[in-house]
Amino acid sequence: MRTEKDFLGEKEVNKEAYWGIHTQRALDNFPLSGQRVHPQLIKALALVKVAAAQANLELGYLEEEKALAIIEAGMEIAAGKLLDQFPLDALQGGAGTSTNMNVNEVLANRATELLGGQKGTYLVDSCNDVNMHQSTNDVFPTALRIAAIQLLLPLSQAMAELQNALQEKEAEFAGIIKPGRTQLQDAVPITLGQEFSAYAQAIARDRWRLYKVEERLRQVNLGGTAVGTGINTPKEYIYLVIEKLRQYTSLGLARAENMIDLTQNADVFVEVSGLLKAAAVNLGKIASDLRLLSSGPHTGLGEIQLPEVQAGSSIMPGKVNPVIPEAVNQAAFQVIAHDLAVTLACQSGQLELNAFLPLVAHHLLHAIELLTNSAQVLAEKCVRGIRANKDHCQLLVENSLIMAPALLPYLGYEKTAAIVREARQKNIPIRSALLESQLMTEEEAERLLDYRELTRPGVAYHKLKMKSLGGEV
């Protein structure tokens, strides 16, 4: 062990640890969730420190030897090294100060090593050098924006892959007629391809919204320090550090016009979280539909078959469950729960700062990651392997009453209702009941009750009339 000091006193720290006394106190103070700070946030914080060190070096505020050591150490962490040196609980008081100091101390000790010193000797100081011209209040929200952007990019790609998988099934199932249902009751004919087209379109909306919302995260308050006024920060540093941050992140970041606003208000994270929730709602609805459409398979709807990925029961041999959609449903529920936590945390900021950004970071970043994984799994392990039970769909159409709406323009509501009642009472297809009523010839019935025509816009009676007149439909 080694002994370190701060203004509160002394504390023992593991001599092999790269963190120091501030991190050790936070470790002792916040044994809450058992979940660590998201590694993407740590990597983003490291890049912020690198940009700050580079700016301070070029402006002559930081010695070259120290600056280069900080930059090298920061790039190591940004590349995924030393991530085991960030042990803090994701939920912590102090608006992220503990995490900021954890990064400062790890960078200081690693930079000290690079300069030939031993951990704990601090040839590079965590506050005076690594944290120069910074505050947790501008560093932490800036890093959170960077981390969110970096995670949103693969999410957008995953949603694109899911959209593509659904569109492939749309084309494959275009010719399969089946009952359309409203409120779980038989309604009108639809093609299986049309159902999948709606799923694809919903995902397309989510994909576009998530792609565009990244732009809302590009404004940062780095350089605003404590409350956004830029106290203790040279003006030239404020402009240069943003330039360096763009360079090291390869992101189109910009200094906020009002840094006080971005230091006080976290509503942009609510906006992003809300779009994640919308995507979760669509993913969850699609997953539920796939479970329902594949239900049975002999006593349920059984219109599609999902890929068989694992045995479904320890007591019922041969049973296979829709485990992928079930897992995606649970992920969707979790993302919606994440959104509530983000909303409450962002609303609870007071005056010049939001103290609850650690909670925002934890839930927002995990929600993005969870959605990314869910979209990938749903596309690869479920959607791409779906097969249609074409003959069963056809049988359901033949034996249902979903053709009734096509009779309305020709027979009117009362006569059509009477035919439907007759079909129900006798348990016969509506086509048979229609012929028994002698309200229409067999040829007229065949032409009017054309399944494919009934899945397209327009009124079948008027289409037939146009055809009889030699016109275009």
Secondary structure, DSSP 4 states (H G I P E B T S, - for coil): -EEEEETTEEEEE-TT-S--HHHHHHHHH---SS-BPPHHHHHHHHHHHHHHHHHHHHTTSS-HHHHHHHHHHHHHHHTTTTGGG---BSS-STTTHHHHHHHHHHHHHHHHHHTT--TTS-SS-IIIIITTT--HHHHHHHHHHHHHHHHHHHHHHHHHHHHHHHHHHHHHTTT-EEEEEETTEEEEEEEHHHHHHHHHHHHHHHHHHHHHHGGGG-EE-TT-TTTSS-TT--HHHHHHHHHHHHHHHTS--EE-S-HHHHHH--HHHHHHHHHHHHHHHHHHHHHHHHHHHT--SSSS---EE----S---SSSTT----HHHHHHHHHHHHHHHHHHHHHHHHHT-BTTB-TTHHHHHHHHHHHHHHHHHHHHHHHHHTGGG-EE-HHHHHHHHHTSSTTGGGGHHHH-HHHHHHHHHHHHHHT--HHHHHHHHTSS-HHHHHHHT-TTGGGSSS-HHHHHHHHHTT---
